[in-house]
């Protein structure tokens, strides 16, 4: 991925798990959308697509976390980000459904017009 260079880390020190799918490993730093009880060094938003663009462009927020896994910390206040992550992922789908809806309405209106002219 190469995100470690934007965060000034060596590849062997950083585990990148942007999609929240990997199991924890023994690296000192972790970049993920999951909430863990480790010290948050920095956090990024989920505003840009692809997700990596938020880190590359340093978009500050509370959805992608850079943890120091050597230091324990209670991060219960970040639990609301599950809703924000849902909205981020749903946004892509909602655009798709809007396109389908628009195409469907256009097709319906054309068929309706054709039927009216045949009468």
Rosetta constraint file for C-alpha pairs under 8 A:
AtomPair CA 2 CA 6 HARMONIC 7.74 0.50
AtomPair CA 2 CA 11 HARMONIC 7.85 0.50
AtomPair CA 3 CA 7 HARMONIC 6.65 0.50
AtomPair CA 3 CA 16 HARMONIC 7.66 0.50
AtomPair CA 3 CA 52 HARMONIC 7.54 0.50
AtomPair CA 3 CA 55 HARMONIC 7.46 0.50
AtomPair CA 3 CA 56 HARMONIC 7.24 0.50
AtomPair CA 4 CA 8 HARMONIC 5.91 0.50
AtomPair CA 4 CA 9 HARMONIC 4.96 0.50
AtomPair CA 4 CA 10 HARMONIC 6.30 0.50
AtomPair CA 4 CA 11 HARMONIC 5.94 0.50
AtomPair CA 4 CA 14 HARMONIC 6.69 0.50
AtomPair CA 5 CA 9 HARMONIC 6.04 0.50
AtomPair CA 5 CA 10 HARMONIC 7.36 0.50
AtomPair CA 6 CA 55 HARMONIC 7.29 0.50
AtomPair CA 6 CA 56 HARMONIC 6.01 0.50
AtomPair CA 9 CA 13 HARMONIC 6.50 0.50
AtomPair CA 9 CA 14 HARMONIC 6.62 0.50
AtomPair CA 10 CA 14 HARMONIC 6.76 0.50
AtomPair CA 11 CA 15 HARMONIC 7.77 0.50
AtomPair CA 12 CA 27 HARMONIC 7.14 0.50
AtomPair CA 13 CA 27 HARMONIC 5.33 0.50
AtomPair CA 13 CA 28 HARMONIC 5.57 0.50
AtomPair CA 13 CA 29 HARMONIC 6.02 0.50
AtomPair CA 14 CA 27 HARMONIC 5.85 0.50
AtomPair CA 14 CA 28 HARMONIC 6.48 0.50
AtomPair CA 14 CA 29 HARMONIC 4.70 0.50
AtomPair CA 14 CA 30 HARMONIC 5.65 0.50
AtomPair CA 14 CA 31 HARMONIC 7.28 0.50
AtomPair CA 15 CA 25 HARMONIC 7.42 0.50
AtomPair CA 15 CA 27 HARMONIC 6.14 0.50
AtomPair CA 15 CA 29 HARMONIC 6.23 0.50
AtomPair CA 15 CA 30 HARMONIC 4.81 0.50
AtomPair CA 15 CA 31 HARMONIC 6.21 0.50
AtomPair CA 16 CA 30 HARMONIC 6.11 0.50
AtomPair CA 16 CA 31 HARMONIC 4.90 0.50
AtomPair CA 16 CA 32 HARMONIC 6.45 0.50
AtomPair CA 17 CA 21 HARMONIC 6.61 0.50
AtomPair CA 17 CA 22 HARMONIC 5.99 0.50
AtomPair CA 17 CA 30 HARMONIC 7.32 0.50
AtomPair CA 17 CA 31 HARMONIC 5.74 0.50
AtomPair CA 17 CA 32 HARMONIC 4.68 0.50
AtomPair CA 17 CA 33 HARMONIC 7.37 0.50
AtomPair CA 18 CA 31 HARMONIC 6.42 0.50
AtomPair CA 18 CA 32 HARMONIC 4.64 0.50
AtomPair CA 18 CA 33 HARMONIC 5.80 0.50
AtomPair CA 18 CA 51 HARMONIC 7.18 0.50
AtomPair CA 18 CA 52 HARMONIC 7.42 0.50
AtomPair CA 18 CA 64 HARMONIC 7.20 0.50
AtomPair CA 19 CA 32 HARMONIC 6.86 0.50
AtomPair CA 19 CA 33 HARMONIC 6.47 0.50
AtomPair CA 20 CA 32 HARMONIC 5.73 0.50
AtomPair CA 20 CA 33 HARMONIC 5.46 0.50
AtomPair CA 20 CA 34 HARMONIC 5.57 0.50
AtomPair CA 27 CA 69 HARMONIC 7.50 0.50
AtomPair CA 28 CA 68 HARMONIC 5.93 0.50
AtomPair CA 28 CA 69 HARMONIC 5.29 0.50
AtomPair CA 28 CA 70 HARMONIC 6.14 0.50
AtomPair CA 29 CA 66 HARMONIC 6.87 0.50
AtomPair CA 29 CA 67 HARMONIC 5.46 0.50
AtomPair CA 29 CA 68 HARMONIC 4.76 0.50
AtomPair CA 29 CA 69 HARMONIC 5.69 0.50
AtomPair CA 30 CA 65 HARMONIC 7.73 0.50
AtomPair CA 30 CA 66 HARMONIC 5.59 0.50
AtomPair CA 30 CA 67 HARMONIC 5.02 0.50
AtomPair CA 30 CA 68 HARMONIC 6.66 0.50
AtomPair CA 30 CA 69 HARMONIC 6.84 0.50
AtomPair CA 31 CA 64 HARMONIC 6.95 0.50
AtomPair CA 31 CA 65 HARMONIC 5.54 0.50
AtomPair CA 31 CA 66 HARMONIC 4.42 0.50
AtomPair CA 31 CA 67 HARMONIC 6.36 0.50
AtomPair CA 32 CA 64 HARMONIC 5.51 0.50
AtomPair CA 32 CA 65 HARMONIC 5.40 0.50
AtomPair CA 32 CA 66 HARMONIC 6.71 0.50
AtomPair CA 33 CA 63 HARMONIC 5.81 0.50
AtomPair CA 33 CA 64 HARMONIC 4.40 0.50
AtomPair CA 33 CA 65 HARMONIC 5.99 0.50
AtomPair CA 34 CA 64 HARMONIC 7.53 0.50
AtomPair CA 34 CA 65 HARMONIC 7.52 0.50
AtomPair CA 35 CA 65 HARMONIC 7.71 0.50
AtomPair CA 35 CA 75 HARMONIC 7.09 0.50
AtomPair CA 35 CA 78 HARMONIC 6.98 0.50
AtomPair CA 35 CA 79 HARMONIC 7.10 0.50
AtomPair CA 36 CA 75 HARMONIC 6.74 0.50
AtomPair CA 37 CA 72 HARMONIC 5.75 0.50
AtomPair CA 37 CA 73 HARMONIC 4.91 0.50
AtomPair CA 37 CA 74 HARMONIC 4.97 0.50
AtomPair CA 37 CA 75 HARMONIC 5.40 0.50
AtomPair CA 37 CA 76 HARMONIC 7.90 0.50
AtomPair CA 38 CA 67 HARMONIC 5.88 0.50
AtomPair CA 38 CA 68 HARMONIC 6.15 0.50
AtomPair CA 38 CA 69 HARMONIC 5.40 0.50
AtomPair CA 38 CA 70 HARMONIC 7.39 0.50
AtomPair CA 38 CA 71 HARMONIC 5.61 0.50
AtomPair CA 38 CA 72 HARMONIC 4.34 0.50
AtomPair CA 38 CA 73 HARMONIC 4.68 0.50
AtomPair CA 38 CA 74 HARMONIC 7.02 0.50
AtomPair CA 38 CA 75 HARMONIC 7.38 0.50
AtomPair CA 39 CA 67 HARMONIC 5.48 0.50
AtomPair CA 39 CA 68 HARMONIC 5.38 0.50
AtomPair CA 39 CA 69 HARMONIC 6.89 0.50
AtomPair CA 39 CA 71 HARMONIC 5.51 0.50
AtomPair CA 39 CA 72 HARMONIC 5.83 0.50
AtomPair CA 39 CA 73 HARMONIC 5.07 0.50
AtomPair CA 39 CA 74 HARMONIC 7.96 0.50
AtomPair CA 40 CA 65 HARMONIC 6.42 0.50
AtomPair CA 40 CA 66 HARMONIC 5.75 0.50
AtomPair CA 40 CA 67 HARMONIC 4.56 0.50
AtomPair CA 40 CA 68 HARMONIC 6.49 0.50
AtomPair CA 41 CA 65 HARMONIC 7.72 0.50
AtomPair CA 41 CA 66 HARMONIC 5.56 0.50
AtomPair CA 41 CA 67 HARMONIC 5.60 0.50
AtomPair CA 41 CA 68 HARMONIC 6.55 0.50
AtomPair CA 42 CA 65 HARMONIC 6.20 0.50
AtomPair CA 42 CA 66 HARMONIC 5.22 0.50
AtomPair CA 42 CA 67 HARMONIC 7.38 0.50
AtomPair CA 43 CA 60 HARMONIC 6.06 0.50
AtomPair CA 43 CA 61 HARMONIC 5.65 0.50
AtomPair CA 43 CA 62 HARMONIC 5.50 0.50
AtomPair CA 43 CA 63 HARMONIC 6.78 0.50
AtomPair CA 43 CA 64 HARMONIC 5.49 0.50
AtomPair CA 43 CA 65 HARMONIC 4.44 0.50
AtomPair CA 43 CA 66 HARMONIC 5.93 0.50
AtomPair CA 44 CA 54 HARMONIC 6.41 0.50
AtomPair CA 44 CA 55 HARMONIC 6.52 0.50
AtomPair CA 44 CA 58 HARMONIC 6.96 0.50
AtomPair CA 44 CA 59 HARMONIC 5.51 0.50
AtomPair CA 44 CA 60 HARMONIC 4.23 0.50
AtomPair CA 44 CA 61 HARMONIC 4.21 0.50
AtomPair CA 44 CA 62 HARMONIC 5.65 0.50
AtomPair CA 44 CA 63 HARMONIC 5.86 0.50
AtomPair CA 44 CA 64 HARMONIC 4.88 0.50
AtomPair CA 44 CA 65 HARMONIC 6.37 0.50
AtomPair CA 45 CA 54 HARMONIC 6.28 0.50
AtomPair CA 45 CA 59 HARMONIC 5.67 0.50
AtomPair CA 45 CA 60 HARMONIC 5.31 0.50
AtomPair CA 45 CA 61 HARMONIC 3.75 0.50
AtomPair CA 45 CA 62 HARMONIC 5.51 0.50
AtomPair CA 45 CA 63 HARMONIC 5.12 0.50
AtomPair CA 45 CA 64 HARMONIC 6.18 0.50
AtomPair CA 46 CA 51 HARMONIC 6.47 0.50
AtomPair CA 46 CA 54 HARMONIC 6.47 0.50
AtomPair CA 46 CA 61 HARMONIC 7.35 0.50
AtomPair CA 46 CA 63 HARMONIC 5.90 0.50
AtomPair CA 46 CA 64 HARMONIC 7.08 0.50
AtomPair CA 46 CA 85 HARMONIC 7.29 0.50
AtomPair CA 46 CA 88 HARMONIC 6.58 0.50
AtomPair CA 47 CA 51 HARMONIC 7.88 0.50
AtomPair CA 47 CA 54 HARMONIC 6.78 0.50
AtomPair CA 47 CA 59 HARMONIC 7.71 0.50
AtomPair CA 47 CA 88 HARMONIC 7.40 0.50
AtomPair CA 48 CA 53 HARMONIC 5.95 0.50
AtomPair CA 48 CA 54 HARMONIC 5.73 0.50
AtomPair CA 49 CA 53 HARMONIC 6.22 0.50
AtomPair CA 49 CA 54 HARMONIC 7.68 0.50
AtomPair CA 50 CA 54 HARMONIC 7.84 0.50
AtomPair CA 51 CA 55 HARMONIC 7.67 0.50
AtomPair CA 52 CA 56 HARMONIC 6.34 0.50
AtomPair CA 53 CA 57 HARMONIC 5.84 0.50
AtomPair CA 54 CA 58 HARMONIC 5.77 0.50
AtomPair CA 54 CA 59 HARMONIC 4.98 0.50
AtomPair CA 54 CA 60 HARMONIC 7.82 0.50
AtomPair CA 55 CA 59 HARMONIC 6.37 0.50
AtomPair CA 62 CA 78 HARMONIC 7.23 0.50
AtomPair CA 62 CA 81 HARMONIC 6.76 0.50
AtomPair CA 63 CA 81 HARMONIC 5.82 0.50
AtomPair CA 63 CA 84 HARMONIC 7.31 0.50
AtomPair CA 63 CA 85 HARMONIC 6.88 0.50
AtomPair CA 75 CA 79 HARMONIC 7.81 0.50
AtomPair CA 80 CA 84 HARMONIC 7.15 0.50
AtomPair CA 81 CA 85 HARMONIC 6.05 0.50
AtomPair CA 82 CA 86 HARMONIC 6.24 0.50
AtomPair CA 83 CA 87 HARMONIC 6.31 0.50
AtomPair CA 84 CA 88 HARMONIC 6.23 0.50
AtomPair CA 85 CA 89 HARMONIC 6.29 0.50
AtomPair CA 86 CA 90 HARMONIC 5.88 0.50
AtomPair CA 87 CA 91 HARMONIC 5.95 0.50
AtomPair CA 88 CA 92 HARMONIC 7.39 0.50
AtomPair CA 89 CA 93 HARMONIC 7.17 0.50
AtomPair CA 90 CA 94 HARMONIC 6.03 0.50
AtomPair CA 91 CA 95 HARMONIC 6.42 0.50
AtomPair CA 92 CA 96 HARMONIC 6.66 0.50
AtomPair CA 93 CA 97 HARMONIC 6.31 0.50
AtomPair CA 94 CA 98 HARMONIC 6.09 0.50
AtomPair CA 95 CA 99 HARMONIC 6.29 0.50
AtomPair CA 96 CA 100 HARMONIC 6.34 0.50
AtomPair CA 97 CA 101 HARMONIC 5.97 0.50
AtomPair CA 98 CA 102 HARMONIC 6.08 0.50
AtomPair CA 99 CA 103 HARMONIC 6.15 0.50
AtomPair CA 100 CA 104 HARMONIC 5.98 0.50
AtomPair CA 101 CA 105 HARMONIC 6.14 0.50
AtomPair CA 102 CA 106 HARMONIC 6.16 0.50
AtomPair CA 103 CA 107 HARMONIC 6.13 0.50
AtomPair CA 104 CA 108 HARMONIC 6.06 0.50
AtomPair CA 105 CA 109 HARMONIC 6.08 0.50
AtomPair CA 106 CA 110 HARMONIC 6.24 0.50
AtomPair CA 107 CA 111 HARMONIC 6.22 0.50
AtomPair CA 108 CA 112 HARMONIC 6.08 0.50
AtomPair CA 109 CA 113 HARMONIC 6.13 0.50
AtomPair CA 110 CA 114 HARMONIC 6.24 0.50
AtomPair CA 111 CA 115 HARMONIC 6.19 0.50
AtomPair CA 112 CA 116 HARMONIC 6.25 0.50
AtomPair CA 113 CA 117 HARMONIC 6.35 0.50
AtomPair CA 114 CA 118 HARMONIC 6.37 0.50
AtomPair CA 115 CA 119 HARMONIC 6.65 0.50
